[in-house]
Amino acid sequence: MPGIYGADIEQLRALAKTMSQHSDKVNSLSTELGQLLSRAPWDGRDAAAFRAAWDSEHRPVLKRVAAELHSQAQELARNADQQEKASTGSTEPGISGKPDSNPPGDPGPLDPDRPDVDVPGDVREDPDAGDPRDIKQGQIGDCWLLAGIGSVAQTLEREGKLDEFLAEHLRPVGDPPTHWVVTLYEDGKPVEVTVEAKSTPGGVRGADDQPNWLSIYERAAAEHRGGSYDDIDGGFSHVAMELMTGRSADRDGELDLAEIEDKLAGGQAVSVGTEDIKDEDFDWFWESAEVNRTDVVPNHAYVVVEVKTNDDGEKVVVLANPWGPSGGLMDGDDDLKAGTLELTEDEYKENFDSVYSVDTK
């Protein structure tokens, strides 16, 4: 194209985002089709052969397609960053060449009329840092991120490793800190993201409504994934787990509570999701899914706190809602969504369809 050498940076980033979203959709499609096939009232030799072929041949193909789309999305994002640095002459790590109105390490406020607020002191010293019930999601649709990070933090805290992890992955700049260097991971490799010691109004807070280390992580994720809080609006918790730990995370469909309990006992961080937001192009593959309980948030991720046996001798799963311990209301819905859920096996399976997990040991 006359007058242009290289690439349109914003179009590259938009394409990367779209490609990443379609990677998630292919993953979702694979999970949904597998669930439908397992539940189909079909028995006999042909059914067994078809299901075996699905597990050994067809589903792995979809997984490879999703992985390749994700890889290409990351490559496009890297190319956009390189093009931006070449265009601006920036060579300093963490400096992306954004306009002065949106300085490096600052995704910009969620609401332009409400300036960002300082996050004072050493956020790593938060005494409630490993408690998933201390997460209070704001106006950003990043339950996937908060549930993934919260589940990892909970597991590390139980292992006595959270303080060490935060010391290694959150580095203050200045005393008191004016910036934080957050170590995230891309393709298992560490990436340092520098952000201001600030939080956007409408972002995540602790249960006391004060910003904390999660506010810094949320800001770093927004900066890393594109430079805007819009870039973390929607996603899947296994991606958050990989972003935080650098380890490959699993995304499974519906599991029994015993299987989830085994994951927890093995030192894995686990979060679960209600029905994913569906794409109109794929709606005909399955029936419209609705959560079965009025106190459950649809299209939402929760932290698995524990699997236990209740006073009635039933196995139940305890889930923490990133909305906070008091829960909340959805727009146009008068039913309070619980901050903590305790569900039997049947109740869990009627409302949740995805399990995300990562090994923290």
VOTI-713706 format. One record per residue: residue in three letters; x, y, z of N, C-alpha, C in turn. Coordinates in steps of 0.02 Angstrom, whole numbers, plus 50000, padded with zeros to 5 digits. Example, Ala and Ser with C-alpha at 12.3 -4.5 7.8 and 13.67 -1.06 7.14 Angstrom:
<gukols>
ALA506604971650390506154977550390506604983550390
SER506424988850354506844994750357506455000250394
</gukols>
This chain:
<gukols>
MET500424994150000500005000050000500445006250000
PRO500345011149954500765017049950500775020750016
GLY501395022750037501465026850097501515022950161
ILE501435016250159501465012150220501995006850211
TYR502445006450260502935001050260502864997350327
GLY502744991050324502644987250385501924985050391
ALA501584987350444500894985150456500514990350496
ASP499844990050491499424994250532499384990850601
ILE499664994150651499734991050717499064989350748
GLU498594993950744497944992750775497574987050741
GLN497634986650675497304981150639497624974450657
LEU498284974450665498624968250686498364966050754
ARG498304970750801498074969050868497344966750867
ALA496944970050826496244967950820496194960950792
LEU496614959450743496604952750713496844947550764
ALA497354949350803497594944750855497054943350906
LYS496684948450926496154947550975495604943050947
THR495414944350884494894940250852495114932950846
MET495744931950827495994925150820496004921550887
SER496194925150940496194922251007495484920351029
GLN495004924751014494304923351031494054917050995
HIS494244916250932494024910350895494374904050920
SER494994904750944495314899150976494914896751036
ASP494674901551077494264899751135493604896551113
LYS493324898951057492694896151033492784888951010
VAL493344887450976493474880650954493554876051014
ASN493914878551066493974874651128493294873351159
SER492884878551161492214877951189491794872951149
LEU491834873451084491464868851040491664861651052
SER492324860551059492564853751072492284850951137
THR492284855251189492014853051254491264851551250
GLU490894855951219490164855151214489974848951174
LEU490314847851118490154842051077490324835551114
GLY490884835651151491054829751190490524828251242
GLN490264833451275489744832351325489104829751293
LEU488914832551236488314830151202488374822851182
LEU488974821151157489084814251135489054809451194
SER489344811351251489334806951309488634806051338
ARG488204811151329487534810851357487014807951308
ALA487214807251246486734804951195486484797951211
PRO485824796651206485544789951219485694785151163
TRP486334783251158486574779051103487044773851132
ASP486854767451126487254762051152487414757151095
GLY487874752651110488044747451061488744748351034
ARG488924743750989489604743650961489754749850920
ASP489274752050879489394757950838489494764150881
ALA489104764650934489164770350980489844770451013
ALA490064764551036490714764151068491274765851020
ALA491214763550957491734764950907491754772450891
PHE491164775450885491134782550869491434786750925
ARG491254784950987491514788751044492274787951050
ALA492514781951035493234780751037493594784950984
ALA493294785250924493574789250870493574796650887
TRP493034798850920493004805850941493574807550989
ASP493674803151039494184804451090494894803951062
SER495004799251015495684798050992495864801950929
GLU495364803950889495514807150825495224814250819
HIS494564814750825494234820950807494344826550858
ARG494264824850923494364830050974495084832650975
PRO495594828250969496274830850966496394835550907
VAL496054834350851496124838950794495874845850812
LEU495284846150844495014852550865495484856050915
LYS495764852150961496234855051009496844857950975
ARG497094854350923497684856850887497514863250849
VAL496914863450819496704869550784496664875350833
ALA496364874250891496304879550941496994881850964
ALA497444877150975498124878950997498494882850944
GLU498404880950881498734884550827498464891650819
LEU497794892350825497504898950823497774903350879
HIS497834900450939498094904150996498824906250983
SER499214901650956499914903050941499984908650889
GLN499564908350837499594913450786499364920250813
ALA498874920150858498654926350889499224929550927
GLN499604925550965500174928151002500704930850955
GLU500814927450899501314929750851501114936450821
LEU500474937150805500234943550779500324949150830
ALA500174947650894500264952650947500994954650953
ARG501444949750949502154951350953502374955550893
ASN502114953950834502284957950775502044965050782
ALA501444965850812501184972650823501634976450871
ASP501864973150924502314976450972502964978450939
GLN503244973950898503874975450864503794981150814
GLN503224981250779503094986650732503034993250768
GLU502694993150826502614999350864503275001950890
LYS503704997450914504354999550938504775002450881
ALA504734999150822505105001550764504865008450742
SER504205009450747503915015750725504065021450772
THR504115019950838504215025150888504935025850909
GLY505345020850891506045021050912506145018950984
SER505635016151017505685014251087506055007751093
THR506555007451138506915001351150506894999451223
GLU506595003451265506585002151337506064996851353
PRO506244991751393505764986451410505144989351443
GLY504564986951421503934989051451503664995451422
ILE504054998851378503825005151348503545003451280
SER502915004751271502575002451210502475007951159
GLY502685014151173502605019451125501905022051121
LYS501485021151172500815023851171500825031351176
PRO500305034951155500285042151162500355044251235
ASP500575050451246500675053051313500045052751356
SER499455052951324498825052751362498705045951393
ASN499075040951370499015034251398499715031551409
PRO500065033951462500775032451471500905025051481
PRO501535022851471501705015751479501515013151547
GLY501245007051548501045004051610500385006451637
ASP500025010251597499385013051619498865011451565
PRO498445006351576497935004751525497425010251515
GLY497425015351559496925020551555496335018751598
PRO496005023751627495445022251672494865018851636
LEU494505014851673493925011551645493395016651625
ASP493335021951666492875027351653493285033851649
PRO493305037151591493715043151584493545048651634
ASP492935048651659492735053651708492935051951779
ARG493225046051789493435043951856494175041951853
PRO494625046351874495345044951868495555039051911
ASP496105035951891496365030351929496565032551999
VAL496565027752045496735029252115497385025552133
ASP497745028352180498375025352202498245018852241
VAL498695014152232498695008152273499305008752319
PRO499205010952380499775012752422500125006752454
GLY500765007752470501125002852509501314996552472
ASP501534991652510501754985252482501154980552479
VAL500864979752420500254975852413500364968452429
ARG500984966252430501124959152444501004957452517
GLU500924962452560500834961252631500104960652651
ASP499654960252602498934959452616498814952952654
PRO498564953252715498464947052754497924942452726
ASP497484945052684496944940952655497094938852583
ALA497724939452563497894938552492497704931752464
GLY497724926452506497584919852479496874917452488
ASP496434921952511495744919952525495294921852465
PRO495014916852429494594918552371493974922552390
ARG493774922252453493194926052474493364933552483
ASP494004935252476494214942252481494224945752413
ILE494024942152361494004945152294493324948452284
LYS493344954652261492714958252245492774961252176
GLN492514957552127492544959752057492154966252048
GLY492414970552007492074976851993491654976451929
GLN491724981451887491314982151828491614978851766
ILE492224976351772492554973051716492334965751712
GLY492204963351653491984956351644492564951551646
ASP492954951651700493554947451703493514942251759
CYS492914939551769492844934151819493314928351802
TRP493424927151737493864921751715494574922851742
LEU494794929051740495464930851764495504930251840
LEU495014933151875495024933251948494924926351978
ALA494494922251947494404915451973495024911251962
GLY495344912151904495954908451890496514910451938
ILE496634916951945497154919351990496984917752063
GLY496344918652081496134917252149496224909952168
SER496084905452123496164898352138496904896552147
VAL497334899552106498054898352114498304901152181
ALA498094907352196498304910352259498074906252319
GLN497464903752317497204899652372497634893452382
THR497804890152327498194883952331498894885352357
LEU499204890752332499874892452355499864894252429
GLU499344897752451499294899652522499244893352565
ARG498854888452543498784882252581499434878452585
GLU499854879252534500504875852533501044879952567
GLY500864885952592501354890252624501844893452575
LYS501644894052511502094896552460501884903352431
LEU501324906152453501074912152420501534918152430
ASP501784919152491502224924852503502844924552458
GLU503124918652452503704917852409503534919152336
PHE502954916752315502734917752245502654925252231
LEU502304928752275502184935952264502844939752265
ALA503314937852308503964941252310504334940352244
GLU504244934552212504594933252149504244936252089
HIS503584937352094503194939452035502944946652039
LEU503024949752095502824956852103503424960652131
ARG503724964952090504324968652112504174976152115
PRO504244979152173504094986352179504644990652148
VAL504434996352121504905001252096504795007652136
GLY505295009452176505225015252219505015013352289
ASP505115017952336504935016852405504635023452433
PRO503975023952440503485018752425503425017552349
PRO503155011752329503145010152258502725015052217
THR503015017252162502635021052112502425016652054
HIS502785011152044502635006251992502744999252021
TRP502464994351986502594987352001502804983751937
VAL503294979551943503494975151887503184968351901
VAL502714966351860502344960151869502594954951819
THR502794949251843503014943851798502414939551779
LEU502224939951717501714935651688502064930751642
TYR501664926451610501964921351566501584921051500
GLU501964920151447501694919151380502034913151350
ASP501654908051332501944901751306502434898851356
GLY502294899651421502724896951473503344900951487
LYS503454906351451504044910451460503874916851499
PRO504304918851546504144924851586504164931251545
VAL503694935551560503644942151528503554947251584
GLU503984952151588503924957351639503504963051613
VAL502994964751651502534970151632502554975451688
THR502744981551670502784986951718502144991151717
VAL501844991951774501224995951780501285000751838
GLU500915006151834500895010851889500555007851950
ALA500735010252008500425007852071499745011152079
LYS499305009552033498645012452031498125007152014
SER497505008752027496945004352010496395008651980
THR496035005751933495485009451902494845008851944
PRO494485014351955493825013651987493385009051944
GLY493065004351977492694999251941493094992951930
GLY493734992951953494144987051949494064982752011
VAL494464977352015494414972752071494654976052136
ARG494344974152191494514976452257494504970452305
GLY494734971752366494644966752418493944967352447
ALA493764962852491493094963052521492984969452560
ASP493534972852580493474979152616493424985152569
ASP493354983852504493294989052452493944992852441
GLN494504990252465495144993452454495534989752400
PRO495894993352356496304989952306496854985952339
ASN497074980552306497574976152334498014973452279
TRP498384968052293498844965452242498474962752181
LEU497854960552190497464958452132497324964252085
SER497254970252113497164976252072497764977352026
ILE498364976052053498974976752013499014971251960
TYR498834965151979498834959651930498334961051874
GLU497744963451892497234965051843497484970351794
ARG497824975351821498094980751780498634978051733
ALA499064973651759499594970751718499314966351663
ALA498794962551679498484958351628498184962551572
ALA497864968051591497574972551541498114975551497
GLU498654977651528499214980451491499524975351444
HIS499614969251469499934964051430499514961651372
ARG498864961351381498424958451330498194963551278
GLY498424969651283498244974551231498264981751253
GLY498294982951318498354989951341497704993151362
SER497174989251367496524991951387496174986951431
TYR495764989451477495374984951519494864981151477
ASP494684983751419494244980051374494554973551351
ASP495224973251351495574967351327495544961451375
ILE495294962651436495204957051483494464955851498
ASP494034958751457493314957951465493104951751428
GLY493094946051464492904939651434493504935151423
GLY493434928851442493974924051433493844917651472
PHE494364913451480494294907051513494844906351566
SER494674903251621495124903251679495774899351668
HIS495774894451624496414890951612496924895651582
VAL496704900551544497154905551516497444909851571
ALA497024911651620497264915551677497774911651717
MET497644905151727498114901051765498794900651730
GLU498794899951664499414899751627499764906451628
LEU499374911851625499654918551627500004919851694
MET499734917051747500014918151814500594913451830
THR500544907151809501034902151831501544900151778
GLY501374901051715501814898651661501744891251648
ARG501284887951683501194880751674500574879351631
SER500604873851595500034871951554499444870051598
ALA498874873151585498264871851624497774867751584
ASP497344864151619496844859851587496174863351586
ARG495804861951533495114864151529494694857951513
ASP494304855851563493894849951555493154851951553
GLY492754847251530492034848251533491794846351603
GLU491194843851606490894842051670491274836251702
LEU491484837151764491814831851802491404830151864
ASP491494824151889491184822351953491534825952010
LEU491184826752066491494830052123492094826052148
ALA492074819452142492654815452162493264817052121
GLU493164818352057493724820152013494004827052031
ILE493564831652047493784838352069494154837752135
GLU493904833752180494224832652245494934829852236
ASP495004825252188495664822352175496154827752149
LYS495904832252108496334837652083496574842052141
LEU496114843752185496294847952243496804844352287
ALA496684837952300497134834052342497824833352312
GLY497854833652245498494833152211498864839752205
GLY498614844952238498954851352237498784855652177
GLN498224854252144498014858352087497544863952109
ALA497614869652077497134875052084496554873752036
VAL495944874652060495364872852019494844878452021
SER494594880251963494014884651959493514881451912
VAL492894883651914492374880651873491954886251841
GLY491614884551787491214889451752490524886951737
THR490044891651740489374890151715489394890451639
GLU488834889751607488814889351534489174895251502
ASP489594893651452489954898951417489484903251376
ILE489684909351364489304913651318489354910651249
LYS488784909951218488764906351154488814911251095
ASP489104908751042489144912450980488554910450936
GLU488254915350905487644913850865487794909150807
ASP488434908750785488604904250731488574896950752
PHE488614895750819488654888850843488034886750883
ASP487554891150891486984889750935486614883350917
TRP486614881650853486214875850832486514869150853
PHE487134869350881487454863150902487154860450966
TRP486854864751008486614862451072485994866251093
GLU485644863551142485074867151168485304873251207
SER484894878251211485054884151251485134882051324
ALA485704883851353485844881651422485674887251470
GLU485354885551523485184890351576485394887351642
VAL485644891651686485794889251753485144887451787
ASN485184882651833484594879851864484384883451927
ARG484844887251957484704890652021484724898152012
THR484284901552048484254908852042484834912352076
ASP485194908752120485754911952155486424910652120
VAL486404907552060487014906252021487054911251964
VAL487644913951952487754918651897487884914751833
PRO487514915851780487654912451716488274915451683
ASN488594911451639489184913751603489704916651650
HIS489884912951701490284915651755490774910351781
ALA491334912651810491834908051838491854908751914
TYR491954903251947491994902952020492634899352042
VAL492884901052101493454897552131493184891552169
VAL493484885652159493314879852199493694880352266
VAL493334881052320493644881652386493804874752413
GLU493334870252410493444863452435492874858852413
VAL493004852352417492494847252412492484843752479
LYS491894843152509491854840352576491214836152583
THR491134833052640490514829452656490124833552706
ASN489494834952690489094839252734488794835252792
ASP488404838552833488114835252892487634829652875
ASP487364829852813486904824652791487264818752759
GLY487934819052758488314813552729488384814052653
GLU488184819652624488234820652552488884824252535
LYS489184822452479489774825952455489544832452422
VAL489844838052440489654844552414490284848352393
VAL490204853052347490744857352326490604864452351
VAL491104867752377491044874652402491384879252351
LEU491014884152327491264888652275491244895852298
ALA491754899752281491774906852297491664910852234
ASN491184915452237491004919852182491474925952182
PRO491814927352127492254933252125491894939852136
TRP491224939852136490864945952151490964948152223
GLY491204943752266491314945552335490884941452382
PRO491024941752447490674937552495489924938952500
SER489724944952481489004946752484488644945352418
GLY489014943152367488694941952303488474948452271
GLY487904948252236487664954252204487074952852159
LEU486854958052123486284957552078486524958752007
MET486204955251960486314956551889485824961851866
ASP486014965451813485564970451785484904967151765
GLY484344970051786483694967551768483484961251803
ASP483854959251856483704953051892483684954651966
ASP483124953051999483044954552070483294949052116
ASP483514943352088483744937752129484474938752148
LEU484614938652213485294939452237485714933452217
LYS486294934852189486774929552171487254928552230
ALA487294922552254487654921152316488404922352309
GLY488714924552364489434925352365489794918652374
THR489484914152411489754907352421489194902352407
LEU489364897152370488884891852354489124885252384
GLU488654881252409488804874452431488304869952395
LEU488554866052347488114862352302488244854852306
THR487714851052303487774843752297488004842152226
GLU488154835852215488374833652148487854835452095
ASP487224833852108486704835252058486624842852047
GLU486634846652101486554853952095487144856852056
TYR487734854352069488324856752034488264855351959
LYS488074849151941488054847351871487484850751833
GLU486974852851869486424856351836486604863551819
ASN487144866051846487304873151838488004874551809
PHE488454869751812489134870851790489334865751738
ASP489744868051691489934863551636490674863551619
SER491074867551654491784867951637492214867851701
VAL492784864451696493264864151752493944866251725
TYR494274870851760494934873351742495414871651799
SER496004869151783496464867151835497184867751812
VAL497624868751862498344869151847498724866451908
ASP499264863051895499684860451948500124866051975
THR500134866952040500524872252071501164869652103
LYS501274863152103501854860252137502444859752089
</gukols>
